[in-house]
Each structure stands twice: as C-alpha cells, then as structure tokens.
Amino acid sequence: MKTILITGCSSGIGYHVANGLQQRGYRVIATARQQQDVERLKQQGLESVQLDLQSSESIQHAMDWVEAETGGELYALFNNGAYGQPGAIEDLSRDLLRQQLETNLLGWHELTCRVLPLMRRQGFGRIIQNSSILGLITMRFRGAYNTSKFALEGYSDTLRQELAGTGIYVSLIEPGPVKSKFRDNCLIAFRDNIDVESSPFRDIYRKVLQRLSKADDGDDMFTLGPQAVLIKVIHALESKRPRPRYYVTVPTHLFGFLRRVLPTRALDWILLRASASENK
C-alpha cells in the first residue's frame, strides 16, 4: 500500500482526491488547517492530521506525526492547500502578499523539504503540485494569486531538474475552472482585506463583489468537477514517466496554447476583454 500525504483536504479538490485515492487502494493522510475539519475527515474514514501551511511549527508537528505513523516511508506528496486573495496589485499591502505566499508557496516549500529526505532514502517518490491556469496567464485583480502560482511554476521546474536521476518525479497539475469552495473563500478574503471605497477600482470592485456573491452552481460549460483533477493525479502517481505538466479543463489548454503562439500584447488584449466581460 503506497502512502500519499495531501494538503488542503477540507473541501474541493483535496477532499475529492483524498477519497478517490483511498478508494483506489492508497493509504491517504489527509491534512487540513482547522482541527474541526481534521475530526470530520477522521469520522469519514480518512487518516488525518492538522497542518497549517502558514505555520512552521504546524508543519513540523504534522511531519513528525506522519513519520512516526508511516515508519518514515512516503510514496507521494500532493501539495494542494491554497487560497486566493483578490484585489488590484496597488491595493495589496505587503502583509497581504506575504500571507498569500506563505500559504501558496513557502509552506509548500517547507513541507517539500521535510519530505524529500524520506524519498531520497527510499530511492523513489512523487511530488505533485496543484498549480493553476493562473500560473500560465494573468488576469486583473488576481495579482497575489497569480504571483504565487507563477512562482510555483518556476520553483517546480527547478526542483524537477535538481531531482533528475533520483527516482523522485515532480509534476504540476494545471486546473482551470473546477467546482469547489475556492470562490467562496475568495469572497471572504476580498471583504476582509480590501478597502473597496478607497480604491481607484471602486466601481469595478462593486461588480466583482456581485459576481463573487452569486451562487456557483457549476453549470458553466467550462467548469469541471474535481474528478477531472483526480484523473491527472492518478496518472502522475502511476505512470512510469509522469508528465511535467497536466492541463485540466478547456480554458487551460486554450490559454496554454495562446501563451505559446501569441505576442504579449495580443494575449493582453484577449485577457483584458475576458476580464471586462466577466465583470459586466
């Protein structure tokens, strides 16, 4: 039985992948930031431990527990726990941007560095990073999240090169729109941290709030369920030669292609029109 550690399992992609892999025969250790979510995951039959990616102490405590429970054997790590902080670049304080990077990048780095010695000792392993279409292209008012995911792309490419020949493979999952609670959490972060009325983007922000407040029924033709991500994770875990990148959803394939073939100004024009249309 191969063991995989997954972060961000309270809902959405992490929750679905944890359950799907357990049903497939993996030993899954599902982590969550809140203890109440850990208890719920345990009640549903998953092994679980609390892990807050913004806290080094929490990461160390969780990994001490994982090593003790597994005897120091870990086949894979699925870095998934993340959130999005909406807002224009100029409306983001240094602390807000730091918090975004602490969770979406630096916590992943610290956890990965704790896992790598285990994988090196056993001579094999899989590190799977849940990135985003917004690690390939940018959109307005998502600058903090864009920054974290673009950094993750470079980080993961470098790590993959450095681990060449070790038997440890690094793969990036690139989801586009996937049904989850991501939008709900974005709305909370937006309301808590952005001063709408003092911003030069006030009128646009009001439209953003209206859009984020709408119920996400997942009926959009381009929005897929988390099963689409699970399929890619399984391939990254079980293929003899896992891919460096796995695109998920039509928009990811489309914009991944456009980024390669279009001049920057042309791509900007398309993305600005898409953003304007989204916030009408």
C-alpha positions in Angstrom: 0.0 0.0 0.0 1.5 3.3 -1.1 1.2 6.3 1.2 0.4 9.8 0.0 0.2 13.0 2.0 -2.3 15.6 0.8 -2.7 19.2 2.0 -5.9 21.2 1.9 -8.4 18.3 2.2 -11.3 20.1 4.0 -13.2 20.5 0.7 -12.9 20.7 -3.0 -10.1 19.2 -4.9 -8.1 18.0 -1.9 -11.1 16.3 -0.3 -12.1 14.6 -3.6 -8.6 13.4 -4.4 -8.1 12.1 -0.9 -11.3 10.0 -1.1 -10.7 8.9 -4.6 -7.1 7.7 -3.9 -8.2 5.9 -0.7 -10.9 4.0 -2.8 -8.1 3.1 -5.2 -6.1 1.4 -2.5 -3.7 4.1 -1.4 -3.0 4.9 2.2 -4.0 8.6 2.3 -3.0 11.0 5.0 -5.4 14.0 4.5 -4.4 17.2 6.2 -6.5 20.4 6.9 -5.8 23.7 8.6 -8.7 23.6 11.1 -8.9 20.9 13.7 -12.7 20.6 13.2 -12.1 19.6 9.6 -9.5 17.0 10.8 -12.0 15.4 13.1 -14.6 15.4 10.3 -12.2 13.7 7.9 -11.4 11.1 10.6 -15.1 10.4 11.1 -15.3 9.8 7.3 -12.6 7.1 7.5 -9.5 9.0 6.4 -6.3 9.3 8.4 -5.9 13.0 9.1 -3.6 15.4 11.0 -3.8 19.2 11.3 -1.4 21.1 9.1 -1.4 24.9 8.7 0.8 25.9 5.8 1.4 29.4 7.3 3.0 27.8 10.5 6.4 26.2 10.6 5.5 24.7 13.9 2.4 23.1 12.5 4.3 21.7 9.5 6.9 20.2 11.8 4.4 18.7 14.2 2.4 17.2 11.3 5.5 15.7 9.7 6.7 14.3 13.0 3.3 12.5 13.2 3.5 11.3 9.6 7.0 9.9 10.0 6.0 8.1 13.2 2.8 6.7 11.7 4.4 5.5 8.4 7.8 4.4 9.7 9.4 7.2 7.5 8.0 5.8 4.2 6.1 8.1 2.0 5.5 7.5 -1.7 4.0 10.8 -2.7 3.1 14.4 -1.6 0.2 16.3 -3.2 0.7 19.9 -2.4 -2.8 21.3 -2.8 -3.7 23.6 0.1 -4.1 27.2 -1.1 -6.4 30.2 -1.3 -6.9 33.2 -3.5 -6.6 36.9 -2.3 -8.4 39.1 -4.8 -7.6 42.7 -5.3 -5.6 45.0 -7.6 -1.8 45.0 -7.1 -1.8 48.5 -5.7 -4.5 47.6 -3.1 -2.4 44.8 -1.7 -0.4 45.5 1.4 3.0 43.9 1.9 1.4 41.7 4.7 -1.4 40.5 2.4 1.0 39.5 -0.3 3.3 37.8 2.3 0.3 35.8 3.6 -0.6 34.7 0.1 3.0 33.5 -0.5 3.3 31.9 3.0 0.4 29.6 2.3 0.6 29.1 -1.5 4.4 28.8 -1.9 6.6 29.0 1.2 4.5 26.5 3.2 4.7 24.1 0.3 8.5 24.6 0.1 9.0 23.9 3.8 6.8 20.8 3.6 8.5 19.5 0.5 12.0 20.0 2.0 10.8 17.9 5.0 9.5 15.1 2.7 12.5 14.9 0.3 14.9 13.2 2.7 12.4 10.4 3.2 12.1 9.9 -0.6 15.8 10.1 -1.1 16.4 7.4 1.4 13.9 5.1 -0.2 15.1 6.0 -3.7 11.8 7.0 -5.2 8.8 9.3 -4.8 6.3 11.6 -6.4 5.8 15.3 -5.7 2.6 16.7 -7.3 1.9 20.4 -7.2 -1.6 21.7 -7.7 -0.9 24.9 -9.7 -3.5 26.8 -11.8 -4.3 28.3 -15.2 -3.3 31.5 -13.4 0.3 30.1 -13.2 0.3 30.3 -17.0 -1.6 33.5 -17.8 -2.6 36.5 -15.7 -5.9 38.2 -15.1 -6.7 41.5 -13.4 -7.4 41.7 -9.7 -5.8 38.3 -9.1 -2.3 39.6 -8.7 -1.5 37.9 -5.4 -2.7 34.5 -6.6 -1.0 35.0 -10.0 2.3 35.8 -8.2 2.1 32.7 -6.0 1.3 30.4 -8.9 3.9 31.8 -11.3 6.5 31.4 -8.6 5.3 27.8 -8.0 5.8 27.1 -11.7 9.4 28.2 -11.6 10.0 26.6 -8.3 8.7 23.2 -9.5 10.6 23.3 -12.8 13.8 23.9 -10.9 13.0 21.2 -8.4 12.3 18.7 -11.2 15.7 19.4 -12.8 17.5 19.1 -9.5 15.9 15.8 -8.8 16.7 14.3 -12.2 18.0 10.8 -11.8 17.0 10.3 -8.2 13.7 8.4 -8.9 11.7 11.3 -7.5 9.4 12.9 -10.1 7.8 16.4 -9.9 4.6 17.1 -11.7 2.4 20.2 -12.0 -1.4 20.0 -12.2 -2.8 23.0 -14.1 -6.6 23.3 -13.4 -8.8 25.9 -14.9 -12.3 26.3 -13.5 -13.1 23.4 -11.2 -16.1 23.3 -8.9 -15.0 23.9 -5.3 -15.3 26.4 -2.4 -12.5 28.5 -3.9 -14.8 31.3 -4.9 -16.5 31.4 -1.5 -13.1 31.7 0.2 -12.0 34.4 -2.3 -15.1 36.4 -1.4 -14.2 36.2 2.3 -10.6 37.3 1.7 -11.8 40.2 -0.5 -14.3 41.5 2.0 -11.9 41.2 4.9 -8.8 42.7 3.3 -9.6 45.1 0.5 -10.8 48.7 1.1 -13.3 48.9 -1.8 -14.4 52.5 -1.2 -10.9 54.0 -1.1 -9.7 52.2 -4.3 -9.4 53.7 -7.7 -11.0 50.4 -8.9 -14.1 51.0 -6.6 -16.7 50.7 -9.4 -15.1 47.6 -10.8 -14.8 46.1 -7.3 -18.5 46.5 -6.8 -19.1 44.4 -9.9 -16.5 41.9 -8.7 -18.4 41.6 -5.4 -21.7 41.0 -7.2 -20.1 38.2 -9.3 -18.4 36.5 -6.3 -21.6 36.7 -4.3 -23.6 34.8 -6.9 -24.2 31.1 -6.2 -21.7 28.9 -8.0 -23.8 26.2 -9.5 -21.0 24.7 -11.5 -23.2 24.6 -14.6 -20.7 26.6 -16.7 -19.8 24.5 -19.8 -16.1 25.0 -19.0 -16.3 24.2 -15.3 -15.4 20.6 -14.4 -15.8 18.6 -11.2 -12.8 17.7 -9.1 -12.9 14.2 -10.6 -11.0 15.8 -13.6 -8.1 16.6 -11.3 -8.2 13.2 -9.6 -7.6 11.5 -13.1 -4.5 13.6 -13.7 -3.2 13.0 -10.1 -3.6 9.2 -10.7 -1.5 9.4 -13.9 1.2 11.4 -12.1 1.3 8.8 -9.4 1.2 5.7 -11.5 2.9 6.4 -14.8 6.5 5.2 -15.2 7.2 8.6 -16.8 4.8 11.2 -15.3 4.4 14.4 -17.2 5.9 17.6 -16.0 2.5 19.3 -16.6 -1.1 18.1 -16.7 -3.6 20.6 -18.2 -7.2 20.3 -16.8 -10.2 22.0 -18.5 -10.6 23.5 -21.9 -9.6 27.1 -20.8 -6.2 25.7 -19.6 -5.5 24.0 -22.9 -6.6 27.1 -24.8 -4.7 29.7 -22.9 -1.6 27.4 -22.6 -1.6 27.3 -26.4 -2.3 31.0 -26.8 0.6 31.9 -24.5 3.0 30.0 -26.6 1.9 31.4 -30.0 0.7 35.0 -29.4 2.7 38.1 -28.8 2.3 39.5 -25.3 0.2 42.5 -26.4 -2.2 40.3 -28.3 -2.6 38.0 -25.3 -3.1 41.0 -23.0 -5.9 42.2 -25.3 -7.7 38.9 -25.1 -7.3 38.7 -21.3 -8.5 42.2 -20.8 -11.6 41.6 -22.8 -12.2 38.4 -20.9 -11.9 40.2 -17.6 -14.1 43.1 -18.7 -16.8 40.6 -19.9 -16.6 38.7 -16.6 -17.3 41.7 -14.5 -20.1 43.3 -16.5 
